[in-house]
Amino acid sequence: MIQLSKKAKKITGILFILSQGWLSVGAQDSLSINRQDTLVLNLEQTIKIALSENPTVKIADMEIQRVDYSKKSAWYGLIPNVEGTGQYAKYLKPATMALAGMVIELPTDFNATATLSASLPLFAPALWHSIKMTTLDMQSAVEKAKASKITLRNEVTKAYYNILVAQDSYKTLLDGYDLARKNQETAKKAFEVGVVAAYDHLSAEVQVKNLEPTLLQTENGIEQAKMYLKVLVGIEAAQPIEVTNTLSDFESGIVEVETLDELQLDNNTDLRQLDIQKRQLDRSLQLQRSQRLPTLAAFANYSYAGTGNKAGVSFFTQQYQPATTEWFSQGLIGGFQLSVPITSIFTVSAKEKQLKIQSNQLLMQREYTKDALRVQAVSALNNMNKAVKQVGAAKQSVELSDTAYNIATKRYENGTGTILELQNASLAITQARLSYHQAIADYLSSKADLEKVLGIEK
């Protein structure tokens, strides 16, 4: 019974891991689907829905639109800037002036001014560098959107595989449960005719009862895995789903990779984003250097003014004057404005040094990231090759365990075998099939991680 408990613990441990899944909690926008129908999905359909409905992808696409408007806004700085202003001032208390020792109240009632001005940059290096910077901002937004899609594809793929592992393991466990029931019936019949002791019958029944909680736990694992996939894809939690594949469907694609020469990290989104950030820093450095240069702009200004006088007796003519309003032009002015930085060059110099340090930091970060990504890629390849061997060994183990169980069954029915031998044989079948499914899942998961590191976007 000691050997039996150890194997049972192994199976329980594996099924506990399977039941946990990669579960995360998050609120996602949902896909409008009829709740009355079960949504049947394969891997390609699942990924397609996720890429169109997941909020992370939508936010990344909106960021591209935002940066596009920012780019257009920068280009508008090259066109003439035309502004119109107006001012109206009402005298709440009359203005006064001193004349020949007397204080005279002026009849002015209001003043008004309307101005139309225009300016056009002729030589503005900082403006041109700012426009070029928006192009890099657009490249950065596009690359981030691509990275979010690749990450989402990886998460959805692994979540889909997790469901397959749970479902195939549940089916394997059901088969093991049927074998345990079969062992129980065999022991019961042998006990009823007095061939075996009551211990055999009770031991077989205990084995059946021990598997029932594990079945329930695995069922819960399937539901958790499906719920996590719904969150990633953007499907309503109440919408039932079914996946069409099994792990065995992907076995034909399991091949060993013998060389690492084909590992190219040029398409990795992390490295590409760091490259764009380096170019942004270089452009920022050029922008700061342009602050040392003078700027030249053309301008024009046209003003029209008006004034109003109250009715009353004129101080100078001592005659009654009616209220008057007069409007007149203040002329059209045009010219050039030249600005030459003087003391600000010290501030610019300090900012240039900061940018140079940031650039060197970014180069070091890129080298470190590249080394880390290469380690991840090599680790994923090694895991794939290990899984290939495990799949082959597990398939042979399944065949051998089936044969061993048939032999153990015949031996027990003939009275030459023990119930412990029969139980161990049935557990060996379950263990071999679980190992087979887990090996396929390990290969597929490692392959998905490798594709993410290499930046493969199918």
C-alpha positions as a Markdown table, in Angstrom:
| # | Residue | x | y | z |
|---|---|---|---|---|
| 1 | Met | 0.0 | 0.0 | 0.0 |
| 2 | Ile | 3.0 | 2.3 | 0.4 |
| 3 | Gln | 3.8 | 2.2 | -3.3 |
| 4 | Leu | 0.1 | 2.8 | -4.1 |
| 5 | Ser | 0.0 | 6.0 | -2.0 |
| 6 | Lys | 3.1 | 7.5 | -3.5 |
| 7 | Lys | 1.7 | 7.1 | -7.1 |
| 8 | Ala | -1.6 | 8.5 | -6.0 |
| 9 | Lys | 0.1 | 11.5 | -4.5 |
| 10 | Lys | 2.0 | 12.1 | -7.8 |
| 11 | Ile | -1.3 | 12.1 | -9.8 |
| 12 | Thr | -3.0 | 14.3 | -7.3 |
| 13 | Gly | -0.1 | 16.8 | -7.5 |
| 14 | Ile | -0.2 | 16.9 | -11.2 |
| 15 | Leu | -4.0 | 17.4 | -11.3 |
| 16 | Phe | -3.7 | 20.1 | -8.7 |
| 17 | Ile | -1.4 | 22.1 | -10.9 |
| 18 | Leu | -3.6 | 21.6 | -13.9 |
| 19 | Ser | -6.6 | 22.7 | -12.0 |
| 20 | Gln | -5.0 | 26.1 | -11.1 |
| 21 | Gly | -4.3 | 27.2 | -14.6 |
| 22 | Trp | -3.0 | 30.7 | -15.4 |
| 23 | Leu | -5.9 | 32.5 | -13.8 |
| 24 | Ser | -5.9 | 36.3 | -13.5 |
| 25 | Val | -8.7 | 38.7 | -12.5 |
| 26 | Gly | -9.4 | 41.7 | -14.7 |
| 27 | Ala | -12.3 | 43.6 | -16.2 |
| 28 | Gln | -12.5 | 43.4 | -20.0 |
| 29 | Asp | -14.9 | 44.7 | -22.7 |
| 30 | Ser | -17.1 | 41.8 | -23.8 |
| 31 | Leu | -18.0 | 40.4 | -27.2 |
| 32 | Ser | -21.7 | 40.5 | -28.1 |
| 33 | Ile | -22.7 | 36.9 | -28.6 |
| 34 | Asn | -25.9 | 35.1 | -28.0 |
| 35 | Arg | -25.7 | 33.6 | -24.5 |
| 36 | Gln | -28.1 | 30.7 | -25.5 |
| 37 | Asp | -25.6 | 29.2 | -27.9 |
| 38 | Thr | -22.2 | 27.6 | -27.1 |
| 39 | Leu | -19.4 | 29.3 | -28.9 |
| 40 | Val | -17.1 | 26.7 | -30.5 |
| 41 | Leu | -13.6 | 27.9 | -31.0 |
| 42 | Asn | -10.4 | 26.7 | -32.5 |
| 43 | Leu | -7.0 | 28.3 | -31.8 |
| 44 | Glu | -7.0 | 30.5 | -34.9 |
| 45 | Gln | -10.5 | 31.8 | -34.2 |
| 46 | Thr | -9.7 | 32.5 | -30.6 |
| 47 | Ile | -6.7 | 34.6 | -31.4 |
| 48 | Lys | -8.6 | 36.5 | -34.1 |
| 49 | Ile | -11.4 | 37.4 | -31.7 |
| 50 | Ala | -8.9 | 38.4 | -29.0 |
| 51 | Leu | -7.0 | 40.7 | -31.4 |
| 52 | Ser | -10.2 | 42.5 | -32.3 |
| 53 | Glu | -11.9 | 42.6 | -28.9 |
| 54 | Asn | -9.2 | 42.8 | -26.2 |
| 55 | Pro | -9.1 | 46.3 | -24.6 |
| 56 | Thr | -5.3 | 46.3 | -24.6 |
| 57 | Val | -5.1 | 46.1 | -28.4 |
| 58 | Lys | -7.8 | 48.8 | -28.7 |
| 59 | Ile | -5.9 | 51.1 | -26.4 |
| 60 | Ala | -2.8 | 50.6 | -28.4 |
| 61 | Asp | -4.6 | 51.4 | -31.7 |
| 62 | Met | -6.1 | 54.5 | -30.1 |
| 63 | Glu | -2.6 | 55.6 | -29.1 |
| 64 | Ile | -1.5 | 55.5 | -32.8 |
| 65 | Gln | -4.4 | 57.8 | -33.7 |
| 66 | Arg | -3.4 | 60.2 | -30.9 |
| 67 | Val | 0.2 | 60.4 | -32.0 |
| 68 | Asp | -1.0 | 60.9 | -35.6 |
| 69 | Tyr | -3.0 | 64.0 | -34.5 |
| 70 | Ser | 0.1 | 65.1 | -32.6 |
| 71 | Lys | 2.2 | 64.8 | -35.7 |
| 72 | Lys | -0.3 | 66.9 | -37.7 |
| 73 | Ser | -0.3 | 69.5 | -34.9 |
| 74 | Ala | 3.5 | 69.9 | -35.2 |
| 75 | Trp | 3.3 | 70.4 | -39.0 |
| 76 | Tyr | 0.7 | 73.2 | -38.5 |
| 77 | Gly | 3.6 | 75.2 | -36.9 |
| 78 | Leu | 5.0 | 75.8 | -40.4 |
| 79 | Ile | 1.9 | 77.7 | -41.7 |
| 80 | Pro | 1.4 | 81.4 | -40.9 |
| 81 | Asn | -0.2 | 82.1 | -37.5 |
| 82 | Val | -3.0 | 84.6 | -37.8 |
| 83 | Glu | -4.7 | 86.1 | -34.7 |
| 84 | Gly | -7.3 | 88.7 | -34.2 |
| 85 | Thr | -7.7 | 90.7 | -31.0 |
| 86 | Gly | -10.2 | 93.3 | -29.8 |
| 87 | Gln | -10.3 | 95.6 | -26.8 |
| 88 | Tyr | -13.1 | 97.9 | -25.5 |
| 89 | Ala | -12.5 | 100.2 | -22.5 |
| 90 | Lys | -15.4 | 102.2 | -20.9 |
| 91 | Tyr | -14.6 | 105.1 | -18.7 |
| 92 | Leu | -16.6 | 104.6 | -15.5 |
| 93 | Lys | -15.2 | 107.8 | -14.1 |
| 94 | Pro | -14.1 | 110.6 | -16.4 |
| 95 | Ala | -10.4 | 111.1 | -17.0 |
| 96 | Thr | -8.9 | 114.4 | -15.9 |
| 97 | Met | -6.0 | 116.6 | -16.8 |
| 98 | Ala | -4.3 | 119.7 | -15.3 |
| 99 | Leu | -4.1 | 122.8 | -17.4 |
| 100 | Ala | -3.1 | 126.3 | -16.3 |
| 101 | Gly | -3.7 | 125.4 | -12.6 |
| 102 | Met | -7.1 | 123.9 | -13.3 |
| 103 | Val | -8.3 | 120.3 | -13.4 |
| 104 | Ile | -10.3 | 119.6 | -16.4 |
| 105 | Glu | -12.6 | 116.5 | -17.0 |
| 106 | Leu | -12.1 | 115.0 | -20.4 |
| 107 | Pro | -15.2 | 114.1 | -22.4 |
| 108 | Thr | -13.8 | 110.7 | -23.5 |
| 109 | Asp | -16.4 | 108.0 | -23.0 |
| 110 | Phe | -14.6 | 104.8 | -24.3 |
| 111 | Asn | -11.7 | 103.6 | -26.3 |
| 112 | Ala | -11.7 | 100.5 | -28.6 |
| 113 | Thr | -9.0 | 98.7 | -30.6 |
| 114 | Ala | -9.2 | 95.9 | -33.2 |
| 115 | Thr | -5.9 | 94.2 | -34.2 |
| 116 | Leu | -5.1 | 91.6 | -36.9 |
| 117 | Ser | -1.6 | 90.1 | -36.7 |
| 118 | Ala | 0.2 | 87.4 | -38.6 |
| 119 | Ser | 3.6 | 85.7 | -38.1 |
| 120 | Leu | 5.5 | 83.1 | -40.1 |
| 121 | Pro | 8.7 | 81.2 | -38.9 |
| 122 | Leu | 11.4 | 81.6 | -41.6 |
| 123 | Phe | 14.3 | 80.0 | -39.7 |
| 124 | Ala | 13.4 | 77.8 | -36.8 |
| 125 | Pro | 15.6 | 74.7 | -36.4 |
| 126 | Ala | 13.9 | 73.6 | -33.2 |
| 127 | Leu | 10.6 | 73.4 | -35.0 |
| 128 | Trp | 12.0 | 71.2 | -37.7 |
| 129 | His | 13.5 | 68.8 | -35.2 |
| 130 | Ser | 10.2 | 68.7 | -33.3 |
| 131 | Ile | 8.4 | 67.7 | -36.5 |
| 132 | Lys | 10.9 | 64.9 | -37.1 |
| 133 | Met | 10.5 | 63.8 | -33.5 |
| 134 | Thr | 6.8 | 63.2 | -34.1 |
| 135 | Thr | 7.7 | 60.7 | -36.8 |
| 136 | Leu | 9.7 | 58.7 | -34.3 |
| 137 | Asp | 6.8 | 59.0 | -31.8 |
| 138 | Met | 4.6 | 57.4 | -34.5 |
| 139 | Gln | 7.1 | 54.6 | -35.0 |
| 140 | Ser | 7.2 | 54.0 | -31.2 |
| 141 | Ala | 3.4 | 53.9 | -31.0 |
| 142 | Val | 3.2 | 51.4 | -33.9 |
| 143 | Glu | 5.8 | 49.2 | -32.3 |
| 144 | Lys | 4.1 | 49.2 | -28.9 |
| 145 | Ala | 0.8 | 48.2 | -30.6 |
| 146 | Lys | 2.7 | 45.3 | -32.3 |
| 147 | Ala | 4.2 | 44.3 | -29.0 |
| 148 | Ser | 0.8 | 44.3 | -27.3 |
| 149 | Lys | -0.6 | 42.0 | -30.0 |
| 150 | Ile | 2.3 | 39.6 | -29.8 |
| 151 | Thr | 2.0 | 39.5 | -26.0 |
| 152 | Leu | -1.7 | 38.9 | -26.2 |
| 153 | Arg | -1.3 | 36.2 | -28.9 |
| 154 | Asn | 1.2 | 34.5 | -26.5 |
| 155 | Glu | -1.2 | 34.7 | -23.5 |
| 156 | Val | -4.2 | 33.5 | -25.5 |
| 157 | Thr | -2.3 | 30.6 | -27.1 |
| 158 | Lys | -1.0 | 29.4 | -23.7 |
| 159 | Ala | -4.5 | 29.8 | -22.1 |
| 160 | Tyr | -6.0 | 27.8 | -25.0 |
| 161 | Tyr | -3.4 | 25.1 | -24.4 |
| 162 | Asn | -4.1 | 25.2 | -20.7 |
| 163 | Ile | -7.8 | 24.3 | -21.4 |
| 164 | Leu | -6.6 | 21.4 | -23.6 |
| 165 | Val | -4.4 | 20.1 | -20.9 |
| 166 | Ala | -7.2 | 20.3 | -18.3 |
| 167 | Gln | -9.7 | 18.6 | -20.6 |
| 168 | Asp | -7.4 | 15.8 | -21.8 |
| 169 | Ser | -6.3 | 15.2 | -18.3 |
| 170 | Tyr | -9.9 | 15.0 | -17.2 |
| 171 | Lys | -10.6 | 12.5 | -19.9 |
| 172 | Thr | -7.6 | 10.5 | -18.8 |
| 173 | Leu | -8.7 | 10.6 | -15.2 |
| 174 | Leu | -12.2 | 9.4 | -16.2 |
| 175 | Asp | -10.6 | 6.5 | -18.0 |
| 176 | Gly | -8.6 | 5.8 | -14.8 |
| 177 | Tyr | -11.8 | 6.1 | -12.8 |
| 178 | Asp | -13.4 | 3.5 | -15.1 |
| 179 | Leu | -10.4 | 1.2 | -14.7 |
| 180 | Ala | -10.7 | 1.6 | -10.9 |
| 181 | Arg | -14.5 | 0.7 | -11.1 |
| 182 | Lys | -13.6 | -2.3 | -13.2 |
| 183 | Asn | -11.0 | -3.4 | -10.6 |
| 184 | Gln | -13.7 | -2.9 | -8.0 |
| 185 | Glu | -16.1 | -5.2 | -9.8 |
| 186 | Thr | -13.5 | -7.8 | -10.4 |
| 187 | Ala | -12.5 | -7.8 | -6.7 |
| 188 | Lys | -16.1 | -7.9 | -5.7 |
| 189 | Lys | -16.9 | -10.9 | -7.8 |
| 190 | Ala | -13.8 | -12.7 | -6.6 |
| 191 | Phe | -14.7 | -11.9 | -2.9 |
| 192 | Glu | -18.3 | -13.1 | -3.4 |
| 193 | Val | -17.1 | -16.5 | -4.5 |
| 194 | Gly | -14.6 | -16.7 | -1.7 |
| 195 | Val | -11.5 | -16.5 | -3.9 |
| 196 | Val | -10.0 | -13.3 | -2.3 |
| 197 | Ala | -10.2 | -11.7 | 1.1 |
| 198 | Ala | -12.4 | -8.7 | 2.0 |
| 199 | Tyr | -9.3 | -6.5 | 1.9 |
| 200 | Asp | -9.1 | -6.7 | -1.9 |
| 201 | His | -12.7 | -5.6 | -2.3 |
| 202 | Leu | -12.3 | -2.7 | 0.3 |
| 203 | Ser | -9.0 | -1.6 | -1.2 |
| 204 | Ala | -10.5 | -1.4 | -4.7 |
| 205 | Glu | -13.4 | 0.6 | -3.4 |
| 206 | Val | -11.1 | 3.0 | -1.6 |
| 207 | Gln | -9.2 | 3.6 | -4.9 |
| 208 | Val | -12.5 | 4.6 | -6.6 |
| 209 | Lys | -13.5 | 7.0 | -3.8 |
| 210 | Asn | -10.0 | 8.6 | -3.8 |
| 211 | Leu | -10.4 | 9.5 | -7.4 |
| 212 | Glu | -13.7 | 11.2 | -7.1 |
| 213 | Pro | -12.5 | 14.5 | -5.4 |
| 214 | Thr | -9.7 | 14.7 | -8.0 |
| 215 | Leu | -12.3 | 14.5 | -10.8 |
| 216 | Leu | -14.2 | 17.4 | -9.2 |
| 217 | Gln | -11.1 | 19.4 | -8.8 |
| 218 | Thr | -10.1 | 18.9 | -12.4 |
| 219 | Glu | -13.6 | 19.9 | -13.6 |
| 220 | Asn | -13.1 | 23.2 | -11.6 |
| 221 | Gly | -9.7 | 23.6 | -13.3 |
| 222 | Ile | -11.4 | 23.4 | -16.7 |
| 223 | Glu | -13.9 | 26.1 | -15.8 |
| 224 | Gln | -11.2 | 28.4 | -14.4 |
| 225 | Ala | -9.1 | 27.9 | -17.5 |
| 226 | Lys | -12.1 | 28.8 | -19.7 |
| 227 | Met | -12.9 | 31.8 | -17.6 |
| 228 | Tyr | -9.3 | 33.1 | -18.0 |
| 229 | Leu | -9.5 | 32.7 | -21.7 |
| 230 | Lys | -12.8 | 34.6 | -21.8 |
| 231 | Val | -11.2 | 37.5 | -20.0 |
| 232 | Leu | -8.3 | 37.6 | -22.5 |
| 233 | Val | -10.5 | 37.3 | -25.5 |
| 234 | Gly | -13.2 | 39.7 | -24.4 |
| 235 | Ile | -16.1 | 37.2 | -24.2 |
| 236 | Glu | -18.9 | 37.6 | -21.7 |
| 237 | Ala | -18.4 | 35.4 | -18.6 |
| 238 | Ala | -21.8 | 33.9 | -19.0 |
| 239 | Gln | -21.2 | 32.8 | -22.6 |
| 240 | Pro | -20.4 | 29.1 | -22.7 |
| 241 | Ile | -17.5 | 28.1 | -24.9 |
| 242 | Glu | -16.0 | 24.9 | -26.2 |
| 243 | Val | -12.6 | 24.3 | -27.8 |
| 244 | Thr | -12.4 | 21.9 | -30.8 |
| 245 | Asn | -8.9 | 20.7 | -30.5 |
| 246 | Thr | -7.1 | 18.1 | -28.3 |
| 247 | Leu | -3.4 | 18.0 | -27.5 |
| 248 | Ser | -2.9 | 15.1 | -29.8 |
| 249 | Asp | -3.9 | 17.3 | -32.8 |
| 250 | Phe | -0.7 | 19.2 | -32.3 |
| 251 | Glu | 1.6 | 16.2 | -32.0 |
| 252 | Ser | 2.5 | 16.1 | -35.7 |
| 253 | Gly | 4.1 | 19.6 | -35.3 |
| 254 | Ile | 6.4 | 18.5 | -32.6 |
| 255 | Val | 9.9 | 18.4 | -34.0 |
| 256 | Glu | 13.4 | 18.7 | -32.5 |
| 257 | Val | 15.4 | 21.8 | -33.3 |
| 258 | Glu | 19.1 | 20.9 | -33.6 |
| 259 | Thr | 20.7 | 24.3 | -34.3 |
| 260 | Leu | 20.5 | 27.8 | -32.8 |
| 261 | Asp | 21.9 | 29.5 | -35.9 |
| 262 | Glu | 18.4 | 30.6 | -37.0 |
| 263 | Leu | 17.8 | 32.6 | -33.8 |
| 264 | Gln | 17.4 | 36.2 | -34.9 |
| 265 | Leu | 16.3 | 38.8 | -32.4 |
| 266 | Asp | 16.0 | 41.6 | -34.9 |
| 267 | Asn | 12.2 | 41.4 | -34.8 |
| 268 | Asn | 11.9 | 41.3 | -31.0 |
| 269 | Thr | 9.6 | 44.2 | -30.0 |
| 270 | Asp | 11.6 | 45.0 | -26.8 |
| 271 | Leu | 14.8 | 45.6 | -28.8 |
| 272 | Arg | 13.0 | 47.5 | -31.5 |
| 273 | Gln | 11.4 | 49.8 | -29.0 |
| 274 | Leu | 14.8 | 50.4 | -27.4 |
| 275 | Asp | 16.2 | 51.2 | -30.8 |
| 276 | Ile | 13.4 | 53.7 | -31.4 |
| 277 | Gln | 14.1 | 55.3 | -28.0 |
| 278 | Lys | 17.7 | 55.6 | -28.9 |
| 279 | Arg | 16.8 | 57.5 | -32.1 |
| 280 | Gln | 14.4 | 59.7 | -30.0 |
| 281 | Leu | 17.3 | 60.6 | -27.7 |
| 282 | Asp | 19.5 | 61.4 | -30.6 |
| 283 | Arg | 16.8 | 63.6 | -32.1 |
| 284 | Ser | 16.3 | 65.2 | -28.7 |
| 285 | Leu | 20.0 | 66.0 | -28.5 |
| 286 | Gln | 19.8 | 67.6 | -31.9 |
| 287 | Leu | 16.8 | 69.6 | -30.8 |
| 288 | Gln | 18.7 | 70.9 | -27.7 |
| 289 | Arg | 21.7 | 71.9 | -29.9 |
| 290 | Ser | 19.4 | 73.8 | -32.2 |
| 291 | Gln | 18.4 | 75.9 | -29.2 |
| 292 | Arg | 21.8 | 77.6 | -29.5 |
| 293 | Leu | 20.9 | 78.9 | -33.0 |
| 294 | Pro | 19.0 | 82.2 | -33.7 |
| 295 | Thr | 15.5 | 82.2 | -35.0 |
| 296 | Leu | 14.0 | 84.4 | -37.6 |
| 297 | Ala | 10.3 | 85.1 | -38.2 |
| 298 | Ala | 8.3 | 87.5 | -40.3 |
| 299 | Phe | 5.4 | 89.4 | -38.9 |
| 300 | Ala | 2.6 | 91.8 | -39.9 |
| 301 | Asn | 0.2 | 93.9 | -37.8 |
| 302 | Tyr | -2.8 | 95.9 | -38.7 |
| 303 | Ser | -4.8 | 97.9 | -36.1 |
| 304 | Tyr | -8.0 | 99.9 | -36.2 |
| 305 | Ala | -8.9 | 102.1 | -33.2 |
| 306 | Gly | -12.0 | 104.1 | -32.1 |
| 307 | Thr | -12.9 | 106.6 | -29.4 |
| 308 | Gly | -16.1 | 108.0 | -28.2 |
| 309 | Asn | -16.7 | 111.4 | -26.5 |
| 310 | Lys | -19.7 | 112.4 | -24.3 |
| 311 | Ala | -22.0 | 115.3 | -25.1 |
| 312 | Gly | -21.3 | 118.5 | -23.2 |
| 313 | Val | -19.8 | 122.0 | -23.2 |
| 314 | Ser | -16.2 | 122.1 | -24.6 |
| 315 | Phe | -13.7 | 123.7 | -22.2 |
| 316 | Phe | -11.8 | 125.2 | -25.1 |
| 317 | Thr | -14.7 | 126.6 | -27.2 |
| 318 | Gln | -17.2 | 127.0 | -24.4 |
| 319 | Gln | -19.8 | 125.7 | -26.9 |
| 320 | Tyr | -22.1 | 122.6 | -26.7 |
| 321 | Gln | -20.6 | 119.6 | -28.4 |
| 322 | Pro | -22.8 | 116.6 | -29.3 |
| 323 | Ala | -21.6 | 113.0 | -28.5 |
| 324 | Thr | -19.2 | 111.8 | -31.2 |
| 325 | Thr | -17.6 | 108.5 | -32.2 |
| 326 | Glu | -14.5 | 108.4 | -34.3 |
| 327 | Trp | -12.7 | 105.3 | -35.9 |
| 328 | Phe | -9.3 | 105.5 | -37.5 |
| 329 | Ser | -6.6 | 103.2 | -38.8 |
| 330 | Gln | -3.3 | 102.9 | -36.9 |
| 331 | Gly | -1.6 | 101.6 | -40.0 |
| 332 | Leu | -0.2 | 98.3 | -41.4 |
| 333 | Ile | 3.2 | 97.2 | -39.9 |
| 334 | Gly | 5.4 | 94.5 | -41.3 |
| 335 | Gly | 8.9 | 93.3 | -40.5 |
| 336 | Phe | 11.2 | 90.6 | -39.3 |
| 337 | Gln | 12.0 | 89.4 | -35.8 |
| 338 | Leu | 15.4 | 87.9 | -35.0 |
| 339 | Ser | 16.0 | 86.2 | -31.6 |
| 340 | Val | 19.5 | 85.3 | -30.6 |
| 341 | Pro | 20.0 | 83.1 | -27.4 |
| 342 | Ile | 22.7 | 84.4 | -25.1 |
| 343 | Thr | 22.6 | 83.2 | -21.5 |
| 344 | Ser | 20.2 | 80.3 | -22.3 |
| 345 | Ile | 23.1 | 78.4 | -23.9 |
| 346 | Phe | 24.3 | 77.4 | -20.4 |
| 347 | Thr | 21.0 | 75.7 | -19.7 |
| 348 | Val | 21.1 | 74.0 | -23.1 |
| 349 | Ser | 24.6 | 72.7 | -22.5 |
| 350 | Ala | 23.5 | 71.0 | -19.2 |
| 351 | Lys | 20.5 | 69.4 | -20.9 |
| 352 | Glu | 22.8 | 68.1 | -23.7 |
| 353 | Lys | 25.0 | 66.3 | -21.1 |
| 354 | Gln | 21.9 | 64.8 | -19.5 |
| 355 | Leu | 20.8 | 63.4 | -22.9 |
| 356 | Lys | 24.2 | 61.9 | -23.6 |
| 357 | Ile | 24.2 | 60.1 | -20.3 |
| 358 | Gln | 20.7 | 58.8 | -21.0 |
| 359 | Ser | 21.9 | 57.6 | -24.5 |
| 360 | Asn | 24.7 | 55.6 | -22.9 |
| 361 | Gln | 22.4 | 54.2 | -20.3 |
| 362 | Leu | 20.0 | 53.0 | -23.1 |
| 363 | Leu | 22.9 | 51.3 | -25.0 |
| 364 | Met | 23.8 | 49.4 | -21.9 |
| 365 | Gln | 20.2 | 48.5 | -21.3 |
| 366 | Arg | 19.9 | 47.2 | -24.8 |
| 367 | Glu | 22.9 | 44.9 | -24.5 |
| 368 | Tyr | 21.6 | 43.6 | -21.2 |
| 369 | Thr | 18.1 | 43.0 | -22.7 |
| 370 | Lys | 19.5 | 41.3 | -25.8 |
| 371 | Asp | 21.5 | 38.9 | -23.6 |
| 372 | Ala | 18.5 | 38.2 | -21.5 |
| 373 | Leu | 16.3 | 37.5 | -24.5 |
| 374 | Arg | 18.9 | 35.2 | -26.0 |
| 375 | Val | 18.9 | 33.2 | -22.8 |
| 376 | Gln | 15.1 | 33.0 | -22.9 |
| 377 | Ala | 15.2 | 31.9 | -26.5 |
| 378 | Val | 17.8 | 29.2 | -25.8 |
| 379 | Ser | 15.9 | 28.1 | -22.7 |
| 380 | Ala | 12.7 | 27.8 | -24.8 |
| 381 | Leu | 14.5 | 25.8 | -27.4 |
| 382 | Asn | 16.0 | 23.4 | -24.8 |
| 383 | Asn | 12.5 | 23.0 | -23.3 |
| 384 | Met | 11.1 | 22.2 | -26.7 |
| 385 | Asn | 13.8 | 19.6 | -27.4 |
| 386 | Lys | 13.3 | 18.1 | -23.9 |
| 387 | Ala | 9.6 | 17.9 | -24.5 |
| 388 | Val | 10.1 | 16.1 | -27.8 |
| 389 | Lys | 12.0 | 13.3 | -26.0 |
| 390 | Gln | 9.4 | 13.3 | -23.2 |
| 391 | Val | 6.6 | 12.9 | -25.7 |
| 392 | Gly | 8.3 | 9.9 | -27.3 |
| 393 | Ala | 9.0 | 8.3 | -24.0 |
| 394 | Ala | 5.5 | 8.9 | -22.7 |
| 395 | Lys | 4.0 | 7.3 | -25.8 |
| 396 | Gln | 6.0 | 4.2 | -25.2 |
| 397 | Ser | 5.1 | 4.3 | -21.5 |
| 398 | Val | 1.4 | 4.4 | -22.4 |
| 399 | Glu | 1.7 | 1.3 | -24.7 |
| 400 | Leu | 3.7 | -0.6 | -22.1 |
| 401 | Ser | 1.4 | 0.3 | -19.3 |
| 402 | Asp | -1.6 | -0.9 | -21.3 |
| 403 | Thr | 0.1 | -4.2 | -21.8 |
| 404 | Ala | 1.1 | -4.4 | -18.2 |
| 405 | Tyr | -2.5 | -3.8 | -17.1 |
| 406 | Asn | -3.8 | -6.5 | -19.3 |
| 407 | Ile | -1.3 | -9.0 | -17.8 |
| 408 | Ala | -2.1 | -7.9 | -14.3 |
| 409 | Thr | -5.8 | -8.3 | -14.9 |
| 410 | Lys | -5.3 | -11.9 | -16.2 |
| 411 | Arg | -3.0 | -12.7 | -13.3 |
| 412 | Tyr | -5.5 | -11.4 | -10.7 |
| 413 | Glu | -8.4 | -13.3 | -12.4 |
| 414 | Asn | -6.4 | -16.5 | -12.3 |
| 415 | Gly | -5.5 | -16.0 | -8.7 |
| 416 | Thr | -1.8 | -15.5 | -9.2 |
| 417 | Gly | -1.8 | -11.8 | -8.9 |
| 418 | Thr | -2.6 | -9.3 | -6.1 |
| 419 | Ile | -5.0 | -6.4 | -5.9 |
| 420 | Leu | -2.0 | -4.1 | -5.2 |
| 421 | Glu | -0.5 | -5.3 | -8.5 |
| 422 | Leu | -3.7 | -4.6 | -10.4 |
| 423 | Gln | -4.1 | -1.1 | -8.8 |
| 424 | Asn | -0.5 | -0.1 | -9.5 |
| 425 | Ala | -1.0 | -1.2 | -13.2 |
| 426 | Ser | -4.1 | 1.0 | -13.6 |
| 427 | Leu | -2.4 | 3.9 | -11.9 |
| 428 | Ala | 0.6 | 3.5 | -14.2 |
| 429 | Ile | -1.7 | 3.9 | -17.2 |
| 430 | Thr | -3.2 | 7.1 | -15.8 |
| 431 | Gln | 0.3 | 8.4 | -14.9 |
| 432 | Ala | 1.7 | 7.6 | -18.4 |
| 433 | Arg | -1.2 | 9.3 | -20.2 |
| 434 | Leu | -1.0 | 12.4 | -18.0 |
| 435 | Ser | 2.8 | 12.6 | -18.7 |
| 436 | Tyr | 2.1 | 12.3 | -22.4 |
| 437 | His | -0.4 | 15.2 | -22.4 |
| 438 | Gln | 1.8 | 17.3 | -20.2 |
| 439 | Ala | 4.8 | 16.8 | -22.5 |
| 440 | Ile | 2.9 | 18.0 | -25.5 |
| 441 | Ala | 1.6 | 21.0 | -23.6 |
| 442 | Asp | 5.2 | 21.8 | -22.4 |
| 443 | Tyr | 6.4 | 21.8 | -26.0 |
| 444 | Leu | 3.6 | 24.0 | -27.3 |
| 445 | Ser | 4.0 | 26.4 | -24.4 |
| 446 | Ser | 7.7 | 26.7 | -25.0 |
| 447 | Lys | 7.2 | 27.2 | -28.7 |
| 448 | Ala | 4.8 | 30.0 | -28.0 |
| 449 | Asp | 7.3 | 31.6 | -25.7 |
| 450 | Leu | 10.0 | 31.3 | -28.4 |
| 451 | Glu | 7.8 | 32.9 | -31.0 |
| 452 | Lys | 7.2 | 35.8 | -28.6 |
| 453 | Val | 10.9 | 36.3 | -28.0 |
| 454 | Leu | 11.7 | 36.2 | -31.7 |
| 455 | Gly | 8.9 | 38.7 | -32.4 |
| 456 | Ile | 7.0 | 36.3 | -34.7 |
| 457 | Glu | 3.6 | 37.7 | -35.7 |
| 458 | Lys | 1.6 | 35.1 | -37.6 |
